[in-house]
Amino acid sequence: MIIEERENQIVLKEVDDFNPVHIFDCGQCFRWTKENDGSYTGVVKGKILNVSKNGQEIVLDNTNLKDFEDIWYEYFDLARDYSSIKKELAAHDKNLSDAVDFGWGIRILQQDGWEMLISFIISSNNRIPMIQRAINNISERYGQEIGEYKGKTYYSFPTPEQLSKASIEDLRECKTGFRDKYIFNTTKDILENELDIQDFLDMDSATCHKELMKFQGVGAKVSDCIALFGMRKYDSFPVDVWVKRVMQEFYDAEDMSLPKMRKYGMDLFGEKAGFAQQYLFYYVREMEIGK
């Protein structure tokens, strides 16, 4: 990978396994918005970034080399060899090989655990546009204004302290639906019990999964999503309606309960179950397999 700094931009050349469409549309994040020109704009750690693919180049706009080294290199998981991961997964079976080829540019983002906790509580039985709207509403009301990019104002995701200012009624006004009380009580639990989300990063996967499920509104699937996308537990295997179809369609799991299907996926793909899940999820959803 070649890193080139231009005016207010970082350009990545000769970088394989990076496609903004695959990364931002594979269900792992909710604060990246697709622009009319096909680029994506999002907020991470108080920074506004626009990402686009220009031929073989990945263009990171509204940034500099220092922020790339301090934030974006880790956030986009650029130290990881995705080519090797894809090669290993593709050798597992034909269906997974097809999924890897289809979603070749997926990378699992290194997202903030607290933001993932609240975001995936909001995601429960919810559609992506509604999830995004609720998260944006919460950020605008309780986060901090960061600045403007191309005429639009952006806000940081609120800290637990900032979000604690919201009542259940306030959260309902943010269009969170029945999840308002879960967000309220989870925020309260974090602060009253002086929990440090960073501690979850140091837990083994089983402990992390179990501890996350102690928060209201966090079931097995939501816990796995938080663990995978916010806590670096790459052997997690979230099972939603699409992954259920994958397992039934491709892996003879028609008669399995969701907990058994989850364990089966983890056993099947091992320490790379989370990567396999992302390729399979994106493939089956985009191709509408099993509908």
Secondary structure, DSSP 4 states (H G I P E B T S, - for coil): -EEEEETTEEEEES--S--HHHHHTSSS-SS-EE-TTS-EEEEETTEEEEEEEETTEEEEES--HHHIIIIIHHHTTTTS-HHHHHHHHHTT-HHHHHHHHHTTT-------HHHHHHHHHHHTT--HHHHHHHHHHHHHHHS-EEEEETTEEEEPPPPHHHHTT--HHHHHHTT-GGGHHHHHHHHHHHHHTT--THHHHTS-HHHHHHHHTTSTT--HHHHHHHHHHHS--TT-----HHHHHHHHHHSS-TT--HHHHHHHHHHHHGGGHHHHHHHHHHHHHHHTTT-
